[in-house]
Amino acid sequence: MTTSTAEPGTPDTAALLARIRDSFDRSGLMRHLGARLGDVAPGRVHIHLPYGPDLTQHLGYFHAGATASIADAAGGFAAMTRAPQGHTVLSVEFKINLLAPARGESLEAVGRVVRSGRTLTVVQVDVYALDTGEKTPVALMQQTLITLPEPA
């Protein structure tokens, strides 16, 4: 379920949601992984990844590459919610700590803007494994993104 939560003074959250949805829908990797866009709000984006055997490593846990991919996307889209119209963002650096084996029915990556500057944005992403109502932290990412004009 995708929702939009307005902050006081936030212009047109429906347009913001449409902008993030359009960009997410053009992400070939997210489509390939089977990821879904969740909640979207200014400075915050959730991405969900249902479990599938093709997303695992040799022990059956979610592969760290899948975990890092949805974390990178959640952080990037969170940063994009703060980018001016006509601009986009690209990751320039991230560090991820894998806190526990990622196992369960799905993963949820929650990207949250820590600081949004004119050129660089810093984001924190928490990744959780969801299993039978339990929510376990499995990864923590810090990410830096650059704001650029959208290509013509």
NUBA-832649 format. One record per atom (N, C-alpha, C): residue in three letters; z, x, y. Coordinates in steps of 0.02 Angstrom, whole numbers, plus 50000, padded with zeros to 5 digits. Each point is the difference from the previous one (the first is absolute). Layout:
BEGIN
ALAZXY...
REM end
This chain:
BEGIN
MET500005004249941MET500004995850059MET500005004450062THR499564998850045THR499975003750062THR500254995650056THR500485002850037THR500264996350057THR499985004450061SER500104997050056SER500045003750063SER500624997750037THR500415004750020THR500624998550035THR499935002450071ALA500074995650049ALA499915001950070ALA500635003150027GLU499935005350039GLU500535002850040GLU499934997150069PRO500564999450037PRO499954997550068PRO499515004250041GLY499554996750035GLY499525003550042GLY499415002949962THR499944998749935THR499455002649961THR499394995650011PRO499455002950023PRO499404996050010PRO499664998549934ASP499824993849990ASP499574997649947ASP500105003449932THR500544998049966THR500135002949934THR499484997849948ALA499684994350011ALA499474997949954ALA499425004950003ALA499835002550060ALA499475004950007ALA500205006649968LEU500635001850006LEU500265006149968LEU499934999549925LEU500224994549972LEU499954998949928LEU499275000349977ALA499554996950038ALA499295000049982ALA499725007150002ARG500215003950049ARG499775007050006ARG500235004149940ILE500634999349980ILE500265003849943ILE499694997549935ARG499934993549993ARG499694997049939ARG499285002549992ASP499625000150055ASP499305002349998ASP499975007349977SER500425004150028SER500005007149982SER500235001049928PHE500524996449980PHE500255000549931PHE499454997949951ASP499654994650015ASP499484997549956ASP499415005049993ARG499925004550048ARG499475005049996ARG500225006449964SER500645000249978SER500265005949966SER499814999849926GLY499525004149982GLY499775000249931GLY500545002049951LEU500435004750019LEU500525002249954LEU500514994549988MET500204996450052MET500474994549990MET499714994749954ARG499364998550008ARG499664995249957ARG499985002749928HIS499835006349992HIS499965003149934HIS500684999949964LEU500535001350037LEU500675000049970LEU500264993049986GLY499724994950034GLY500254993249993GLY500574998550047ALA500085003950054ALA500544999050049ALA499874993850042ARG500554997050024ARG499964994050042ARG500385001350065LEU499734997550054LEU500345000350064LEU500554994850001GLY500605002050021GLY500564995450006GLY500154998450072ASP500635000050018ASP500204998350069ASP499725005050050VAL499804997450057VAL499745004050055VAL500374997850063ALA500285004850036ALA500324998850064ALA499895006250043PRO500074999450065PRO499915006050042PRO500475005649978GLY499695005649980GLY500385005849979GLY500234999949927ARG499794995049961ARG500234999549931ARG499474996649956VAL499875003149941VAL499524997149953VAL500275001149929HIS499914994949958HIS500195000449929HIS499354999949958ILE499995004149948ILE499454999949951ILE500294999549931HIS499714995649959HIS500244998849932HIS499495002649949LEU500255002849946LEU499575002549946LEU500264997649933PRO499664995049970PRO500214997649935PRO499915005449946TYR500444999949950TYR499955004849945TYR499364998949961GLY499715005449977GLY499434999949954GLY499995006549962PRO499814999949937PRO500005006249960PRO499555005450028ASP499504998150040ASP499555005050029ASP500305003350062LEU500614998150019LEU500355003050058LEU500575004649979THR500035001549935THR500585003749974THR499855007349985GLN500545003749991GLN499955006849975GLN500174999949926HIS500095005849969HIS500075000449927HIS500624996749972LEU500524998750040LEU500604996849975LEU500024992550014GLY499474997450032GLY499964992950014GLY500274997950067TYR500265004750040TYR500224998550068TYR499394999550046PHE500084996750058PHE499475000350050PHE499875007450016HIS499385001950004HIS499815006850017HIS500195001550072ALA500235006150012ALA500195002150068ALA499414999250048GLY499395000949976GLY499414999250043GLY499934992850023ALA500144995249957ALA499974992950020ALA500564998550050THR500595002749987THR500574999050045THR499845002950068ALA499755006150002ALA499845003350064ALA499444996450036SER499524997449963SER499434996550031SER500214993750037ILE500444995949969ILE500204994050035ILE500495001650057ALA500395005449992ALA500445002250055ALA499585002250059ASP499495004049987ASP499565002450054ASP499674994150035ALA499774995149962ALA499684994150030ALA500494995850040ALA500604998949974ALA500504995950036ALA500185003450066GLY500095006649998GLY500155003650062GLY499434999850048GLY499395000949975GLY499424999850043GLY499894993350034PHE500084994749962PHE499904993450029PHE500574998250048ALA500615002349986ALA500554999050047ALA499845003550066ALA499755006249996ALA499815003650061ALA499434996550036MET499534997249962MET499434996550030MET500234993950040THR500554996949981THR500254994350038THR500215002050070ARG500135006450011ARG500205002650066ARG499435003450038ALA499435000849967ALA499435003350032ALA499674995250049PRO499755002650056PRO499664995650048PRO499364997149970GLN499804994350026GLN499374996949978GLN499445005150008GLY499545000249952GLY499455004850002GLY500175006849972HIS500615000749973HIS500235006349971HIS500224998949928THR500015005349962THR500244999949932THR500455006049989VAL500235000949939VAL500445005749984VAL499775003549937LEU500175006349996LEU499875004049939LEU500625004149985SER500175000549936SER500575004349980SER499825007250014VAL500485003650028VAL499915007350009VAL500505003949958GLU500544996749979GLU500505003449960GLU500474994949970PHE500225001249938PHE500554996149974PHE500375004049947LYS500644998249992LYS500425002849949LYS500314994249963ILE499985000349934ILE500284994649961ILE500535002849952ASN500564996749997ASN500525001549951ASN499984994549948LEU499935001949937LEU500024995249945LEU500734999849977LEU500324994350009LEU500724999349990LEU500204998049930ALA499564996349966ALA500154997549933ALA499344998349966PRO499994999749933PRO499394997949967PRO499804993050024ALA499374999250015ALA499744993750027ALA499784995649941ARG500444995549981ARG499844995549945ARG500204992950018GLY499614995349977GLY500154993050015GLY499384995850002GLU500084993950025GLU499454995350005GLU499525001850056SER500275003150053SER499585001850057SER500365005150044LEU499625002950046LEU500285004250052LEU499904996550067GLU500465001350047GLU499934997650068GLU500115005850047ALA499515001550042ALA500065005250050ALA500094996750067VAL500525002150037VAL500164997250065VAL499955005550052GLY499474999650041GLY499905004950053GLY500304997550065ARG500375004550035ARG500334998250062ARG499905005650051VAL499734998250058VAL499895004950053VAL500675002450028VAL500105006550001VAL500605003150028VAL499885001550074ARG499415002950014ARG499825001550070ARG499244999650006SER499794996350051SER499294999350013SER499845003250068GLY499625005549997GLY499805003450062GLY499284998650016ARG499765003050054ARG499304999150020ARG499525002849948THR500185005849971THR499565003349952THR500274999849929LEU500645001449991LEU500305000349934LEU500514994449989THR500014997549939THR500494994949980THR500365002649938VAL500664999349999VAL500405001949942VAL500254993649966VAL499924999949934VAL500164994149961VAL500455002049941GLN500454995549981GLN500385000849939GLN499784994649952VAL499935001849937VAL499804995149949VAL500505000349943ASP500274994249982ASP500434999349942ASP499604996549946VAL500035002749939VAL499654996949944VAL500524997849949TYR499934993749979TYR500474997149952TYR499634997849937ALA500345000649943ALA499764997049938ALA500354993349993LEU499624994749985LEU500274993349991LEU499954998249926ASP500574998149972ASP500014998349929ASP500554994849987THR499804994249976THR500454994549984THR500534998950053GLY499784999550062GLY500454998750055GLY500365006050028GLU499965005749968GLU500315006150024GLU499515003850044LYS500255003250053LYS499605003950047LYS500305007050003THR499635004949972THR500255006949995THR499595004650044PRO500335003850045PRO499625004950040PRO499725005549954VAL499345001250006VAL499685005149957VAL499675005650040ALA499884998950065ALA499685005350040ALA500164998950074LEU500005005650036LEU500104999950072LEU499495004850030MET499624997550049MET499485004050031MET500115000350075GLN499885006050028GLN499935000650073GLN499285002150013GLN499694996850048GLN499295000750012GLN499865000750075THR499515004250016THR499765000650069THR499274998050000LEU499814996050050LEU499314997650006LEU499755001450070ILE499355000950006ILE499685001050065ILE499624993750018THR500044998250063THR499634994250026THR499335002550028LEU499464996849978LEU499325001850019LEU499614993850020PRO499495000850043PRO499554994450013PRO499654997949935GLU499914993649990GLU499634997749941GLU499285002450005PRO499715002049943PRO499305002150001PRO499554994250021ALA499475001750034ALA499534994850025ALA499604997049944
REM end
